[in-house]
Amino acid sequence: MINKAAELIKSSKYVIAFTGAGISAESGIPTFRGSDGLWRRFRAEELATPEAFARDPKKVWEWYKWRMEIIRKARP
């Protein structure tokens, strides 16, 4: 089965992997629900909902820009 998976990956134009929070945590990216998770410091309903965006789009964009910068700087 591993050989078949390797063959499929090798012959694919694009590959995507869906993973859990552990992979980002290992790279220094904060998780949402861990013991020091983001949702312990921030309220999801203020940053990650359509209502939050409608109420304060600047705040929501700043939140996502901050997160994107952390992700951009992360190293495996």
C-alpha positions as a Python dict, from the first residue, in 0.01 Angstrom:
ca = {
    (1, 'M'): (0, 0, 0),
    (2, 'I'): (288, 241, 76),
    (3, 'N'): (434, 180, -269),
    (4, 'K'): (98, 257, -429),
    (5, 'A'): (66, 579, -227),
    (6, 'A'): (420, 681, -324),
    (7, 'E'): (341, 609, -688),
    (8, 'L'): (26, 823, -675),
    (9, 'I'): (211, 1112, -510),
    (10, 'K'): (498, 1090, -756),
    (11, 'S'): (268, 1098, -1058),
    (12, 'S'): (42, 1376, -925),
    (13, 'K'): (69, 1735, -1038),
    (14, 'Y'): (-46, 1862, -696),
    (15, 'V'): (-52, 1702, -353),
    (16, 'I'): (-238, 1822, -46),
    (17, 'A'): (-227, 1685, 307),
    (18, 'F'): (-493, 1740, 570),
    (19, 'T'): (-338, 1723, 915),
    (20, 'G'): (-424, 1796, 1274),
    (21, 'A'): (-307, 2082, 1494),
    (22, 'G'): (3, 1893, 1605),
    (23, 'I'): (186, 1957, 1281),
    (24, 'S'): (157, 2334, 1317),
    (25, 'A'): (229, 2329, 1691),
    (26, 'E'): (561, 2153, 1622),
    (27, 'S'): (651, 2447, 1395),
    (28, 'G'): (568, 2706, 1661),
    (29, 'I'): (226, 2801, 1525),
    (30, 'P'): (-22, 2846, 1809),
    (31, 'T'): (-312, 2602, 1817),
    (32, 'F'): (-666, 2707, 1896),
    (33, 'R'): (-767, 2469, 2173),
    (34, 'G'): (-444, 2364, 2344),
    (35, 'S'): (-356, 2453, 2703),
    (36, 'D'): (-216, 2784, 2579),
    (37, 'G'): (-444, 2794, 2275),
    (38, 'L'): (-556, 3106, 2096),
    (39, 'W'): (-915, 3071, 2212),
    (40, 'R'): (-799, 3104, 2573),
    (41, 'R'): (-665, 3452, 2490),
    (42, 'F'): (-912, 3559, 2221),
    (43, 'R'): (-1284, 3509, 2168),
    (44, 'A'): (-1367, 3319, 1849),
    (45, 'E'): (-1694, 3504, 1804),
    (46, 'E'): (-1502, 3835, 1796),
    (47, 'L'): (-1255, 3722, 1530),
    (48, 'A'): (-1364, 3417, 1334),
    (49, 'T'): (-1728, 3457, 1236),
    (50, 'P'): (-1912, 3637, 957),
    (51, 'E'): (-2078, 3851, 1225),
    (52, 'A'): (-1739, 3958, 1361),
    (53, 'F'): (-1629, 4059, 1013),
    (54, 'A'): (-1950, 4257, 955),
    (55, 'R'): (-1907, 4431, 1292),
    (56, 'D'): (-1535, 4513, 1268),
    (57, 'P'): (-1364, 4406, 943),
    (58, 'K'): (-1043, 4593, 1028),
    (59, 'K'): (-1002, 4399, 1353),
    (60, 'V'): (-1069, 4066, 1180),
    (61, 'W'): (-824, 4143, 896),
    (62, 'E'): (-558, 4240, 1150),
    (63, 'W'): (-612, 3909, 1332),
    (64, 'Y'): (-569, 3708, 1013),
    (65, 'K'): (-268, 3915, 901),
    (66, 'W'): (-105, 3847, 1239),
    (67, 'R'): (-171, 3474, 1202),
    (68, 'M'): (-46, 3468, 841),
    (69, 'E'): (279, 3633, 952),
    (70, 'I'): (332, 3367, 1220),
    (71, 'I'): (266, 3095, 962),
    (72, 'R'): (493, 3260, 705),
    (73, 'K'): (783, 3267, 953),
    (74, 'A'): (730, 2908, 1072),
    (75, 'R'): (988, 2645, 992),
    (76, 'P'): (930, 2270, 996),
}
